[in-house]
Amino acid sequence: MSFDYSHLPREYPRQFLPANIDLTDLNGLKELFQNLQNRTVHSASDLEKWLKDESELASALAEEQSIRYARMTCQTDDPAREKDYLLFIENVEPAAKIGFSQLDRKYLGTPAQKNLPQEQYYVLNRKRENNVALFREENVELEKEETKLAQLFQKTTGAMTVLYEGQERTMQQMGRFLEEPDRSVREKTWLLAESRRQKDKDTLNQIYDQLIALRQRIAENAGFDNYRDFIFRKKERFDYTPEDCFRYHEAVEEHIVPLIHELDKERSQGLRVEPLRPWDLAVDPKGRPALRPFKTSSELVQGCVKVFDKVNPEFATKLSRMASLNLLDLESRKGKAPGGYNMELSEIRLPFVFMNAVGRDGDVWTLLHESGHAFHVFAMRDKRFPYQYRSENVPLEIAEVASQAMEIIGGEHLEGTFYSKEDAARSKREHLASIVKLLAWIATIDAFQHWVYTHPSHTREDRQDQWVRFRKRFGGAESWVGHEEFLRSQWQRQLHLFEVPFYYIEYGIAFMGALGLWTRYRKDPRAAISAYQRALALGGSKPLPELFKAADLPFDFGPRTIEPYAKELHDVLVHR
C-alpha cells in the first residue's frame, strides 16, 4: 500500500498546531511544549482551552507515529519505512514523553484544576496522577530500546517463509494446509513451517532475554521489585489485581480445560486418529473440505458489510467508508508483519485495520473482530478530549468487548453472506469451539508472563520448562511426542509477549462481557446492540466497572461468571 493519507477527510481542524508543521522537527516541537508549559492559566475555562490545545498536540504526534508504524508493518522488508519509523521512535517519542510528563505536572499543580467538574474529570485526574508517580526520565531511553527490539521481532517473523509446491509462502499462508483433509499434507506442511520457525528460535530467545532485562530495569527505576507489579500500575489496572488473574486461571483449569478435552475426544473419534497430533487440530473432524469463504480481500469486505447490515446498518456504512478511504490492508504477503490489529489515526479520528487474510474461515472472524474495534473509534470520535476519544486511553478490557462481541454477534449472520445454512452452522460451531480453546490459551499466556517477570533471572531452559508446564495445565489432548522442541519454543509465536507485555488477560475479561452481550442478542437483538453502543460511546471517560455497567454487564472474570458460560458452551458444542 502507498499509505498516502493526504486524501483523508480532516473533520477536526487544528486550532493550535500550524497546519504544515514537521512533527520530526524537535525545535518546533520544543516551542509547542514550552507554549503549553509557560501559558498562564487563571480559570477553569482557561484550563479547558489548555487541555484542548494539549490534546491537539498529543493527537497529531500519536497519528504520525501510527502512520509510520502501519507503513512499516505492511512492508517490514522496506528499509525506508523501517528508517522512518525508527527515526520517530529514537528522536521524537522520547522528547514527547518528557514534554508530556512535564505537562502532567503542570496540570495537577494548577489551582484551577480544582474548579473543574470533578466527576467529569475523575478519570483524567487519576490517569495523570498515575503518570507522574511512574515517570522516570531514565526510563525514556530504555523504552526506546524496548520498542526497537519489538520492531526487530516483527522484522524477524515477517521474513519467515518456506518453499512449498514451488511457491514461497508466509507462515500465515501455510496455515491453510492444516485444514486439508489429507493428513499427510497436514503433517508435512506443519513440519515444514515449524522447522522454519526453529531457525530463528535462538534469535527470538535473545530478543526476549533483552526485553526481560530492559523491563526489569524499567520497573526498578520506578521503585518496583518486578516488572509485573510495575506494568499493572502502568496499564491502570485499578479495578483488579494479580490475584484476580490467578482466580481466572483456576476457573479455566476447573471449568474450561475439561470441556477442551471432551471436544478433543470427539475430534479424535471423528478423525479416527489416536492420539491427536498438533497437525490434527484445525481440520474438520468429519473430513469435510476446509471452508473457503472468499478468494479476495474485496470479497471478504463485501461479505462483512452484508453481515453488519443485518446487525445494524450503521456498522455496514462504517466498514464501507473505511474501504473507500483505503483504510484496510487485509491480504497476507511476504514482508508483512504477522497478526492483525486495528489502529486509530488519532487526529482525523478514523480507524485503520491490518490483517493477514489468506481465504480461511478464521479470516472472516478476524475482520468481524477488528471491525468491532473500528466501530469503537467511530462511536467515540466526537468526544472533546483524547482521554475520552483516543483508543489508547480506553481500558483495553472494554475495548476487547467491542471487538469480541461484534465478532460473536456478527457470526449469527454468516448464512447468505459467506455460507450456505449448513456451512454457516459449521463455521459458527467451529468458532465457538475456538473460543473455548482461546480462553485456556489466555490463561496460558497470562500465567507464563506472571512467572517470567516475577522470576527475571531465569534461564532459557527454565523458561521453556515452565512453558511446557503451563501447556500441560491448560492445554488439550494432542501429543507432541517426537516434536518436544517445537512445543518448548511455541510461545515465540505470540507477538504480545514481545510487543505488548501483559496485554492478554484483557481478552479473557472481555470474553465474559462479549458472551454476555451475545447471549442477550439471541433473545433481544435491539437491546443488546443498544447496550453495546451505549458503552462504546463513553470512550475512556468512565472507570472500567462503569463502562461494563453501561453495557448492562457485570465486571467479573472469576468462577462465578466462567462456570455458567462453560456450561452454556458445553450444551452447544458437545455432541449428545
C-alpha positions as CSV (number, residue, x, y, z in Angstrom):
1,M,0.0,0.0,0.0
2,S,1.1,3.5,-0.7
3,F,-0.3,5.0,2.5
4,D,-1.0,8.4,1.1
5,Y,-3.1,9.9,3.8
6,S,-3.3,13.3,2.3
7,H,-6.7,12.4,0.8
8,L,-8.3,11.5,4.1
9,P,-11.0,13.9,5.5
10,R,-9.9,16.4,8.1
11,E,-13.1,16.9,10.1
12,Y,-11.4,18.3,13.2
13,P,-9.4,21.3,12.1
14,R,-6.4,22.4,14.1
15,Q,-6.7,25.3,16.4
16,F,-3.3,25.3,18.0
17,L,-0.8,23.5,15.7
18,P,0.4,25.0,12.5
19,A,-1.2,23.3,9.5
20,N,2.1,22.2,7.9
21,I,4.2,21.5,11.0
22,D,7.0,19.0,10.6
23,L,6.4,16.7,13.6
24,T,10.0,15.4,13.4
25,D,11.4,19.0,13.9
26,L,12.5,18.8,17.6
27,N,13.0,22.6,17.8
28,G,9.5,23.2,16.6
29,L,8.1,20.6,19.0
30,K,10.0,22.2,21.9
31,E,8.4,25.5,21.2
32,L,4.9,23.9,21.3
33,F,5.6,22.2,24.6
34,Q,7.1,25.4,26.0
35,N,4.0,27.4,24.9
36,L,1.8,25.0,26.9
37,Q,4.2,24.8,29.8
38,N,4.6,28.6,30.2
39,R,1.0,29.5,29.5
40,T,-0.8,31.3,32.3
41,V,-4.0,29.5,33.4
42,H,-6.3,31.5,35.7
43,S,-9.7,29.8,35.5
44,A,-11.4,26.5,34.7
45,S,-12.2,27.8,31.2
46,D,-8.5,28.7,30.7
47,L,-7.6,25.2,31.7
48,E,-10.1,23.6,29.4
49,K,-8.7,25.6,26.5
50,W,-5.2,24.5,27.6
51,L,-6.4,20.9,27.6
52,K,-7.8,21.2,24.1
53,D,-4.5,22.5,22.8
54,E,-2.5,19.8,24.6
55,S,-4.9,17.3,23.2
56,E,-4.3,18.5,19.7
57,L,-0.6,18.1,20.1
58,A,-1.0,14.6,21.6
59,S,-3.3,13.5,18.8
60,A,-1.0,14.8,16.0
61,L,2.0,13.0,17.4
62,A,0.1,9.8,18.0
63,E,-1.2,9.8,14.4
64,E,2.2,10.5,13.0
65,Q,3.6,7.5,14.9
66,S,0.6,5.3,13.9
67,I,1.1,6.1,10.2
68,R,4.8,5.2,10.3
69,Y,4.1,2.0,12.3
70,A,1.4,1.0,9.8
71,R,3.6,1.6,6.8
72,M,6.4,-0.4,8.4
73,T,4.3,-3.4,9.4
74,C,2.7,-3.5,6.0
75,Q,6.2,-4.0,4.5
76,T,8.8,-4.9,7.0
77,D,11.4,-5.6,4.3
78,D,11.4,-2.0,3.1
79,P,14.4,-0.2,4.6
80,A,12.9,3.3,4.0
81,R,9.8,2.5,6.0
82,E,11.8,1.0,8.8
83,K,14.1,4.0,8.8
84,D,11.1,6.4,9.0
85,Y,9.6,4.6,11.9
86,L,12.8,4.3,13.9
87,L,13.6,8.0,13.3
88,F,10.4,8.8,15.1
89,I,10.9,6.2,17.9
90,E,14.5,7.3,18.5
91,N,14.1,11.0,18.4
92,V,10.6,12.3,18.6
93,E,8.9,9.9,21.0
94,P,11.5,10.3,23.8
95,A,11.2,14.1,23.6
96,A,7.4,13.9,23.6
97,K,7.4,11.6,26.7
98,I,9.4,14.1,28.7
99,G,7.3,17.0,27.4
100,F,4.0,15.4,28.3
101,S,5.3,14.3,31.7
102,Q,6.1,18.0,32.5
103,L,2.6,18.9,31.3
104,D,1.0,16.3,33.6
105,R,2.8,18.0,36.5
106,K,1.6,21.5,35.3
107,Y,-2.0,20.3,35.1
108,L,-2.0,18.7,38.6
109,G,-0.3,21.7,40.1
110,T,-2.7,24.3,38.5
111,P,-5.1,25.7,41.2
112,A,-7.9,26.0,38.5
113,Q,-7.8,22.2,38.2
114,K,-9.8,22.0,41.5
115,N,-12.6,24.1,39.8
116,L,-13.2,21.6,37.0
117,P,-16.2,19.3,37.4
118,Q,-14.6,16.5,39.5
119,E,-16.9,13.7,38.4
120,Q,-16.3,14.5,34.7
121,Y,-12.5,14.8,35.2
122,Y,-12.1,11.9,37.7
123,V,-10.6,9.5,35.1
124,L,-8.2,12.1,33.7
125,N,-7.1,13.2,37.2
126,R,-6.4,9.6,38.2
127,K,-4.6,8.9,35.0
128,R,-2.3,12.0,35.4
129,E,-1.5,11.3,39.0
130,N,-0.5,7.7,38.0
131,N,1.6,9.1,35.1
132,V,3.5,11.4,37.4
133,A,4.0,8.7,40.0
134,L,5.5,6.3,37.5
135,F,7.5,8.6,35.2
136,R,11.3,8.4,35.3
137,E,13.3,10.2,32.7
138,E,16.0,7.5,32.8
139,N,13.3,5.1,31.5
140,V,12.7,7.0,28.3
141,E,15.9,5.7,26.7
142,L,15.2,2.2,28.0
143,E,11.6,2.3,26.5
144,K,13.1,3.4,23.2
145,E,15.3,0.3,23.2
146,E,12.3,-1.8,24.1
147,T,10.4,-0.5,21.1
148,K,13.3,-1.1,18.8
149,L,13.6,-4.7,20.0
150,A,9.9,-5.2,19.3
151,Q,10.4,-3.9,15.8
152,L,13.3,-6.4,15.4
153,F,10.8,-9.2,16.4
154,Q,8.4,-8.0,13.7
155,K,11.2,-7.9,11.1
156,T,12.4,-11.4,12.0
157,T,9.0,-13.0,12.0
158,G,7.8,-11.1,8.9
159,A,10.7,-12.6,6.9
160,M,9.7,-16.2,7.7
161,T,8.8,-18.0,4.5
162,V,9.0,-21.6,3.2
163,L,9.1,-23.0,-0.3
164,Y,6.1,-25.4,-0.8
165,E,4.9,-26.8,-4.1
166,G,7.2,-24.4,-6.0
167,Q,5.9,-21.3,-4.2
168,E,7.4,-19.1,-1.5
169,R,4.7,-18.9,1.3
170,T,4.4,-17.0,4.5
171,M,3.6,-18.7,7.8
172,Q,0.0,-17.4,7.6
173,Q,-0.4,-18.9,4.1
174,M,1.0,-22.2,5.3
175,G,-1.8,-22.3,7.9
176,R,-4.3,-23.1,5.2
177,F,-2.9,-26.5,4.7
178,L,-3.6,-27.5,8.3
179,E,-7.3,-27.5,7.3
180,E,-6.8,-30.1,4.5
181,P,-8.5,-33.5,4.9
182,D,-5.3,-35.3,3.7
183,R,-3.4,-36.0,7.0
184,S,-0.1,-36.5,5.2
185,V,-0.4,-33.0,3.7
186,R,-1.1,-31.5,7.2
187,E,1.8,-33.2,8.8
188,K,4.2,-32.3,6.0
189,T,3.3,-28.7,5.9
190,W,3.2,-28.4,9.7
191,L,6.7,-29.8,10.0
192,L,7.9,-27.5,7.2
193,A,6.5,-24.4,8.9
194,E,7.7,-25.3,12.4
195,S,11.2,-26.2,11.1
196,R,11.4,-22.8,9.6
197,R,10.4,-21.2,12.9
198,Q,13.1,-23.2,14.6
199,K,15.8,-21.5,12.5
200,D,15.1,-18.2,14.3
201,K,14.5,-19.8,17.7
202,D,17.8,-18.5,19.2
203,T,17.4,-15.1,17.6
204,L,13.9,-14.7,19.2
205,N,15.2,-16.1,22.5
206,Q,17.9,-13.4,22.5
207,I,15.4,-10.7,21.7
208,Y,13.2,-11.8,24.6
209,D,16.1,-12.1,27.0
210,Q,17.0,-8.5,26.2
211,L,13.4,-7.4,26.6
212,I,13.1,-9.1,30.0
213,A,16.3,-7.4,31.3
214,L,15.2,-4.0,30.0
215,R,11.7,-4.3,31.5
216,Q,13.2,-5.3,34.9
217,R,15.4,-2.2,34.9
218,I,12.4,0.0,34.0
219,A,10.5,-1.4,36.9
220,E,13.3,-1.0,39.4
221,N,13.9,2.6,38.2
222,A,10.2,3.3,39.0
223,G,10.6,1.7,42.5
224,F,9.1,-1.7,41.9
225,D,10.6,-5.1,42.7
226,N,9.4,-6.6,39.4
227,Y,8.0,-5.7,36.0
228,R,4.7,-7.4,36.7
229,D,3.8,-5.1,39.5
230,F,5.0,-2.1,37.5
231,I,3.0,-2.9,34.4
232,F,-0.2,-3.4,36.4
233,R,0.1,0.2,37.5
234,K,1.2,1.5,34.1
235,K,-1.8,-0.3,32.5
236,E,-4.0,1.4,35.1
237,R,-5.4,-1.8,36.4
238,F,-7.0,0.0,39.3
239,D,-10.0,-2.4,39.4
240,Y,-8.3,-5.9,39.6
241,T,-5.1,-7.5,40.9
242,P,-2.8,-10.3,40.0
243,E,-4.7,-12.5,42.5
244,D,-7.9,-11.9,40.3
245,C,-5.9,-13.2,37.3
246,F,-4.9,-16.3,39.3
247,R,-8.6,-16.9,40.0
248,Y,-9.2,-16.7,36.3
249,H,-6.5,-19.3,35.7
250,E,-8.0,-21.6,38.3
251,A,-11.5,-21.2,36.9
252,V,-10.3,-22.0,33.4
253,E,-8.5,-25.1,34.7
254,E,-11.6,-26.2,36.5
255,H,-14.4,-25.4,34.0
256,I,-12.8,-24.9,30.6
257,V,-10.0,-27.4,30.3
258,P,-12.3,-30.4,30.8
259,L,-14.5,-29.1,28.0
260,I,-11.5,-28.9,25.8
261,H,-10.6,-32.5,26.5
262,E,-14.2,-33.5,25.7
263,L,-14.0,-31.7,22.3
264,D,-10.6,-33.2,21.6
265,K,-12.1,-36.7,22.3
266,E,-14.8,-36.0,19.8
267,R,-12.3,-34.8,17.3
268,S,-10.1,-37.9,17.8
269,Q,-13.1,-40.2,17.2
270,G,-14.3,-38.2,14.2
271,L,-10.9,-38.3,12.6
272,R,-10.2,-41.9,13.7
273,V,-6.8,-41.0,15.0
274,E,-5.3,-41.7,18.4
275,P,-3.6,-39.8,19.7
276,L,-4.3,-36.4,18.2
277,R,-1.3,-34.6,16.9
278,P,-0.6,-30.8,16.5
279,W,-1.5,-31.0,12.8
280,D,-4.9,-32.5,13.6
281,L,-6.4,-29.5,15.4
282,A,-7.6,-27.3,12.5
283,V,-9.0,-29.8,10.1
284,D,-12.8,-30.5,10.0
285,P,-13.3,-33.6,12.3
286,K,-15.8,-35.0,9.8
287,G,-13.3,-35.0,7.0
288,R,-15.2,-32.3,5.0
289,P,-13.1,-29.9,2.8
290,A,-12.0,-26.7,4.6
291,L,-14.3,-23.8,4.5
292,R,-13.1,-21.2,1.9
293,P,-15.5,-18.3,2.2
294,F,-13.7,-15.8,-0.1
295,K,-10.9,-15.5,-2.6
296,T,-10.0,-11.9,-2.5
297,S,-9.9,-9.2,0.2
298,S,-12.7,-7.4,-1.7
299,E,-15.0,-10.4,-1.3
300,L,-14.1,-10.5,2.4
301,V,-15.0,-6.9,2.8
302,Q,-18.2,-7.1,0.8
303,G,-19.3,-10.2,2.8
304,C,-18.7,-8.5,6.2
305,V,-20.6,-5.4,5.0
306,K,-23.6,-7.6,4.4
307,V,-23.2,-9.2,7.8
308,F,-23.1,-5.9,9.6
309,D,-26.1,-4.6,7.6
310,K,-28.1,-7.4,9.3
311,V,-26.7,-6.4,12.8
312,N,-27.1,-2.7,12.3
313,P,-26.9,-0.8,9.0
314,E,-24.8,1.9,10.7
315,F,-22.0,-0.6,11.1
316,A,-22.1,-1.6,7.4
317,T,-21.8,2.0,6.4
318,K,-18.7,2.5,8.6
319,L,-16.9,-0.5,7.1
320,S,-17.8,0.6,3.6
321,R,-16.4,4.0,4.4
322,M,-13.1,2.5,5.6
323,A,-12.8,0.5,2.4
324,S,-13.5,3.6,0.2
325,L,-10.8,5.5,2.1
326,N,-8.2,2.8,1.7
327,L,-8.1,2.2,5.5
328,L,-7.9,-1.6,5.1
329,D,-4.8,-3.8,4.4
330,L,-6.0,-7.3,4.7
331,E,-4.1,-9.8,2.5
332,S,-1.1,-11.8,3.6
333,R,2.1,-11.3,1.7
334,K,5.9,-11.7,2.0
335,G,7.4,-9.0,4.2
336,K,4.2,-8.2,6.1
337,A,4.3,-8.3,9.9
338,P,2.3,-11.2,11.4
339,G,-1.0,-10.9,13.2
340,G,-3.8,-8.3,12.9
341,Y,-4.7,-5.0,14.5
342,N,-7.0,-2.0,14.5
343,M,-5.2,1.3,14.8
344,E,-6.7,4.7,15.4
345,L,-5.4,7.7,13.4
346,S,-5.9,10.0,16.4
347,E,-6.1,13.4,14.7
348,I,-8.5,12.5,12.0
349,R,-10.2,10.1,14.3
350,L,-10.6,7.2,11.9
351,P,-9.5,3.6,12.2
352,F,-7.2,1.5,10.1
353,V,-7.4,-2.3,10.0
354,F,-4.4,-4.6,9.3
355,M,-4.5,-8.4,9.0
356,N,-3.1,-11.4,7.1
357,A,-6.1,-12.9,5.2
358,V,-5.5,-16.0,3.1
359,G,-9.1,-17.1,2.4
360,R,-9.7,-19.1,5.5
361,D,-12.8,-19.2,7.7
362,G,-10.8,-17.6,10.5
363,D,-10.2,-14.6,8.4
364,V,-13.9,-13.7,8.4
365,W,-14.0,-13.9,12.2
366,T,-10.8,-11.7,12.3
367,L,-12.3,-8.9,10.2
368,L,-15.5,-9.1,12.3
369,H,-13.3,-8.7,15.4
370,E,-11.2,-5.8,14.1
371,S,-14.2,-4.1,12.8
372,G,-15.6,-4.0,16.3
373,H,-12.5,-2.1,17.3
374,A,-13.1,0.2,14.4
375,F,-16.7,0.8,15.4
376,H,-15.4,1.8,18.8
377,V,-13.3,4.5,17.2
378,F,-16.3,5.8,15.3
379,A,-18.5,5.7,18.4
380,M,-16.3,8.0,20.5
381,R,-14.8,10.3,17.9
382,D,-16.9,13.3,18.8
383,K,-15.7,13.4,22.5
384,R,-13.9,16.5,23.5
385,F,-10.5,15.3,24.8
386,P,-8.1,12.4,24.0
387,Y,-8.7,10.8,27.3
388,Q,-12.3,10.4,26.2
389,Y,-11.9,9.6,22.5
390,R,-8.4,8.3,21.8
391,S,-8.3,4.5,21.7
392,E,-5.1,4.3,23.8
393,N,-7.0,5.9,26.7
394,V,-9.8,3.4,26.6
395,P,-9.4,0.5,29.0
396,L,-8.3,-2.5,27.0
397,E,-10.8,-4.7,28.8
398,I,-13.8,-2.8,27.4
399,A,-12.0,-2.2,24.0
400,E,-11.9,-6.0,23.6
401,V,-15.6,-6.3,24.4
402,A,-16.2,-4.0,21.4
403,S,-14.3,-6.4,19.1
404,Q,-15.2,-9.8,20.6
405,A,-18.9,-9.0,20.9
406,M,-19.1,-7.9,17.3
407,E,-17.2,-11.0,16.3
408,I,-19.7,-13.4,18.0
409,I,-22.8,-11.4,17.2
410,G,-21.7,-11.0,13.5
411,G,-21.3,-14.7,13.4
412,E,-25.0,-15.1,13.8
413,H,-25.4,-13.8,10.2
414,L,-23.0,-15.8,8.0
415,E,-25.7,-17.6,6.2
416,G,-26.4,-16.0,2.8
417,T,-23.3,-13.7,3.1
418,F,-20.4,-16.2,3.1
419,Y,-22.0,-19.6,3.5
420,S,-25.0,-21.9,3.0
421,K,-27.1,-22.7,6.0
422,E,-25.1,-25.9,6.7
423,D,-21.7,-24.2,6.3
424,A,-22.7,-21.2,8.4
425,A,-23.7,-23.5,11.3
426,R,-20.4,-25.4,10.9
427,S,-18.4,-22.1,10.9
428,K,-20.2,-20.9,14.0
429,R,-19.7,-24.1,15.9
430,E,-16.0,-24.2,15.0
431,H,-15.7,-20.6,16.1
432,L,-17.3,-21.2,19.5
433,A,-15.0,-24.2,20.0
434,S,-12.1,-21.9,19.2
435,I,-13.3,-19.5,21.9
436,V,-13.2,-22.4,24.4
437,K,-9.6,-23.1,23.5
438,L,-8.7,-19.4,23.4
439,L,-10.0,-18.9,27.0
440,A,-7.4,-21.6,28.0
441,W,-4.7,-20.1,25.8
442,I,-5.3,-16.7,27.5
443,A,-4.7,-18.4,30.9
444,T,-1.5,-20.0,29.5
445,I,0.0,-16.7,28.1
446,D,-1.0,-14.7,31.2
447,A,0.3,-17.3,33.7
448,F,3.5,-17.6,31.7
449,Q,4.1,-13.8,31.8
450,H,3.4,-13.7,35.6
451,W,6.1,-16.3,36.0
452,V,8.6,-14.7,33.6
453,Y,8.5,-11.3,35.1
454,T,8.5,-12.4,38.8
455,H,11.5,-14.6,38.0
456,P,13.6,-12.2,35.9
457,S,16.9,-14.1,36.4
458,H,15.6,-17.4,34.9
459,T,17.5,-19.2,32.1
460,R,16.2,-20.0,28.7
461,E,15.9,-23.7,29.8
462,D,13.9,-22.6,32.8
463,R,11.6,-20.5,30.6
464,Q,10.9,-23.4,28.2
465,D,10.4,-25.8,31.0
466,Q,7.8,-23.5,32.6
467,W,6.1,-23.0,29.3
468,V,5.6,-26.8,28.9
469,R,4.2,-27.0,32.5
470,F,1.6,-24.3,31.7
471,R,0.7,-26.0,28.4
472,K,0.1,-29.3,30.3
473,R,-2.0,-27.4,32.8
474,F,-4.2,-25.6,30.3
475,G,-3.7,-27.5,27.1
476,G,-5.6,-30.1,25.2
477,A,-5.1,-33.8,24.4
478,E,-2.8,-33.6,21.5
479,S,0.6,-35.4,21.7
480,W,3.9,-33.7,20.9
481,V,6.0,-36.9,21.1
482,G,8.9,-36.6,18.8
483,H,8.5,-32.8,18.5
484,E,9.0,-31.7,22.0
485,E,11.4,-28.9,20.9
486,F,8.7,-27.3,18.8
487,L,6.5,-27.2,21.9
488,R,9.2,-25.7,24.1
489,S,9.5,-22.7,21.8
490,Q,5.8,-22.4,20.9
491,W,5.4,-19.3,23.0
492,Q,7.6,-17.4,20.5
493,R,4.6,-17.3,18.1
494,Q,2.7,-15.0,20.4
495,L,3.6,-11.5,19.4
496,H,2.1,-9.9,22.5
497,L,4.9,-11.4,24.6
498,F,7.4,-9.3,22.7
499,E,5.5,-6.2,21.7
500,V,2.8,-5.6,24.3
501,P,3.7,-7.4,27.6
502,F,0.9,-8.4,29.8
503,Y,-1.7,-7.4,27.2
504,Y,-3.6,-10.7,27.2
505,I,-5.7,-11.2,30.3
506,E,-7.9,-8.4,28.8
507,Y,-9.1,-10.9,26.2
508,G,-10.3,-13.2,28.9
509,I,-12.1,-10.4,30.8
510,A,-13.6,-9.1,27.6
511,F,-14.9,-12.5,26.6
512,M,-17.0,-12.6,29.7
513,G,-18.6,-9.3,28.5
514,A,-18.8,-10.5,24.9
515,L,-20.5,-13.7,25.8
516,G,-23.0,-11.8,27.9
517,L,-23.9,-9.5,25.0
518,W,-24.1,-12.4,22.6
519,T,-26.5,-14.3,25.0
520,R,-28.7,-11.2,25.2
521,Y,-28.5,-10.7,21.4
522,R,-30.0,-14.1,20.7
523,K,-33.0,-13.1,22.9
524,D,-33.3,-9.4,22.2
525,P,-31.1,-8.1,19.4
526,R,-32.1,-4.5,19.6
527,A,-31.5,-4.3,23.4
528,A,-28.1,-5.9,23.0
529,I,-26.9,-3.6,20.3
530,S,-28.2,-0.6,22.2
531,A,-26.2,-1.6,25.3
532,Y,-23.2,-2.2,23.1
533,Q,-23.4,1.2,21.5
534,R,-24.0,2.9,24.9
535,A,-20.8,1.5,26.3
536,L,-18.7,2.3,23.3
537,A,-19.9,5.9,23.1
538,L,-18.4,6.6,26.5
539,G,-14.9,6.1,25.2
540,G,-12.5,6.3,28.1
541,S,-14.5,8.8,30.1
542,K,-15.6,6.4,32.9
543,P,-13.8,3.9,35.2
544,L,-13.8,0.3,33.9
545,P,-16.6,-1.1,36.0
546,E,-18.9,1.7,34.9
547,L,-18.1,1.0,31.3
548,F,-19.2,-2.6,31.8
549,K,-22.3,-1.4,33.7
550,A,-23.2,0.8,30.7
551,A,-23.5,-2.3,28.7
552,D,-25.5,-4.0,31.4
553,L,-22.6,-6.3,32.2
554,P,-21.0,-7.4,35.5
555,F,-17.3,-6.7,35.8
556,D,-16.2,-10.2,36.8
557,F,-14.0,-12.8,35.3
558,G,-13.8,-15.4,38.0
559,P,-15.6,-18.7,38.6
560,R,-19.0,-17.1,39.2
561,T,-19.0,-15.9,35.6
562,I,-16.9,-18.5,33.9
563,E,-18.8,-21.6,35.2
564,P,-22.2,-20.7,33.6
565,Y,-20.7,-19.8,30.3
566,A,-18.7,-23.0,30.3
567,K,-22.0,-24.9,30.8
568,E,-23.7,-23.0,28.0
569,L,-20.8,-23.6,25.6
570,H,-20.8,-27.3,26.6
571,D,-24.5,-27.6,25.8
572,V,-24.0,-26.0,22.4
573,L,-20.8,-27.9,21.4
574,V,-20.6,-31.3,23.0
575,H,-22.3,-34.0,20.8
576,R,-25.1,-35.8,22.7
